[in-house]
Amino acid sequence: MAEKVTTMRLKVDLQCPCCYKKVKKILCKFPQIRDQIYDEKQNLVTITVVCCSPEKIRDKLCCKGGKVIKSIEIVEPPKPKPPPEKPKEPEKPKPPLDEPDDTTQSERPTVRVVEKSKTPVWWLVCCWGIL
């Protein structure tokens, strides 16, 4: 089974030296508990648990701690946000070639289409003496 990394918050009276010592002693006995962060102002202990079933660790902590541990809360890991999609820039519509635009006829360059002859030039030079 894959091991999960779970964060738990224990509500404990950290102002009481006996409770503080007992909680610290209990948490040191579990090799699955990696990090311990003590917040004395809010009376919270935040721990990181690495095991396949964090519920079992929670139950064992509750049994060992007795009345010292007031509550144990398993914190859900924050879901990773999907990368924000870049808004697509709307394509600028190209003006149709048939419709006249704002330029006048005199400003437009004149374009002449010259058709190529289908016979090769070298044939004309050899046979007819043209060029």
N, C-alpha and C positions, 0 to 999 in steps of 0.2 A: 504494500500500500504506500501511496505517496504521503509524505509528511506535510502537514499544513503549518503555516506560521500564523498564529492567532494572537491577538492582543486582548488582555483582560484587565478590568479595573476592579480592585478590591477596596471596599469602603471599610476603613479601620480607624479606631481612635489612636492616632499617632502621637497625641499629646501625653498619653499614658505611657510611661517607660516600660512597664511590664508587657503591655499589648504590643508595643513597638518591637521589643526583643523577641517575643513569641512569634510574631509574623515573620520577622527576619530569619529566625531559626527554621520555621516551617518551609519557607521559600527556598532556603539553601539545600534542603533535603531532596528536592526534585531536580534530577538532571535535565528534564525537559524544559525547565524555566531558564531562559537565557538572560533577559534584561529585566532589571528591577529599577523603577523610578519612584521615589518617595516624594510625595507632595504634602508636606506637613500642614500647609495653610488650609488646604481643602480636605485633608484626611483621606487621601487617595493613594493607593499603590498601583502603578501601572506595570504590568508584566508582559513579556513576550514568551509565548509557549510554542515550542516546536514539537509536535507529535501528530499522530494520525487521528486521535479523538480528544479534542480539548475538553469535551464534556466530562470525561473520566477524571481529568486533572482537576476540573472545577469541583466535582463531587468529593474527591480526596482532600482538597484544600478545605472544603466546608467541614468535613469530618474532623480533620486534624486541628483546625483553627477553633472550633467550638464557638463560644460566644464572642471571641475576639473579632472575628471577621463578621461584619454586619451584613454585607451583601457582596456578591460577585457578579459582575456584568461582562459578558463576552461582547467585544466591540467588533462590529462588521468592518472589514477593510473597505476603504473608499473605492468605488468602481472607477476604473480608468475611463476618462472621457475620450470619446473618439476624436480624432484630429478634426479641427474645423474645416469644412469644405470651403474652398475659395469660390466666391460667386463668379459665375462666368460672365464675361463682358459681352453684352449683346453686340452682334455683328452689325456693322453699319451697312444698310442696304445700298447697293451700287445703283446709280441712276441708269435706267434703260438707255440703250443707244439710239432708239428710234425717236425718243422725245427730245425736243430742243431744250437746251438749258439756258442759262442767263446770258451767255455770251452771244454777241451778234454775229451775223454771217461774215462780216468783213474781218473780224478778229480770228475766225477759224482758219486754220491752214487748209489749203485745197490738196486733196489726195487723188492722184490718178492711178488707176490700176492698169498696168500694161500686161497684156497676155504674152506668154512665151510661145514661141512657135514650137510645134511638136517635132519638127525635123531638127536634127543636130546641126550646129553651126558648121562644123567641119565638112559636112556633106554639101552645104550650100557653097562653101569656099571652093571645094574641089570641082564640083560639077558645073556650077553656074558662073564661077569667077566673080562672085559678089564679095564685097569688102575690100 
